[in-house]
Amino acid sequence: MHDDNTFWDSLDPMYRLILCDIWGVVHDGHRLYPGASERLRQWRQEGRFVLLITNAPRTAEAVRQHLERLELPREAWDAIATSGDAGIAGLLALGTPVGFIGTKSDRAILEGQSVEIAQTDFSDIAVTGLREGQPAAEDYADELRELAARGVRFHCLNPDRIVIHGGQTMVCAGALADAYEALGGKVVWYGKPCGPIYRHALSLAGNPAPENVLAVGDGLQTDILGAARMGFDAVFVAGGIHEGEPFPEDFAMRHGLDRFQPLSVVYSLR
């Protein structure tokens, strides 16, 4: 692992676009990580485009409001790309009501974007996360089996499997999607590591060349895998969901990525 300050302060100027993950890198759901705001602002002062890219299953505006509540200065970033926006576009394109699994607040966001929620008769279901009062993936086993038996298509608006929320591990929609695929169910994934969210992010930043893009994140299955597949250099932030774990030596082999390695492994943005 590199010394964070030494690495970040000597970052190559060729990286004109920084795709920075939010949860686990900038904040933990409750508070900003030390030094994160300063680092984001430094990048912008250096003339780089700072794009916050997140698997949050809600709109960029909802994420902006959350960042404002956490007191992240608006001058710390240029744009936000979310899996929620990508998912909402996909759901609206269906043209039919969909089922729903997630929190009441996430449901309100979807309905506020004209996504119609059905109670019983649906062939597609939007999943943003786990419901209040049902915090474990095992709580959904019977429901997922019934949905899979019906051939319902599962739209995963948050591919993250877990996040660290105020120091506590919280299960995300990606864990339910994994369980659904294991049952033989069809899953449509939105967000990292899938291509659509990156293409959207690049368009917001003026479509720079891949060699001018640096992805920064703490998720191996999302941030790092997505960056590798897109041909971006990546920095693995080891202080997030994989805290205490080294970067896997077999990561490239396991995912068919030739000889890919992250540009650096750091603990934080500090």
Secondary structure by P-SEA (a helix, b strand, c coil): ccaaaaaaaaccccccccccccccccccccccccaaaaaaaaaaaabbbbbbbccccccaaaaaaaaaaaccccccccccccaaaaaaaaaaaacccccccccaaaaaaaaaaccccccccccbbbbccccccccccccaaaaaaaaaaabbbbbbcccccccccccbbbbcaaaaaaaaaaabbbbbbccccccaaaaaaaaaacccccccbbbbccccccaaaaaaaabbbbbbbccccccccccccccccccccccccccccccccc
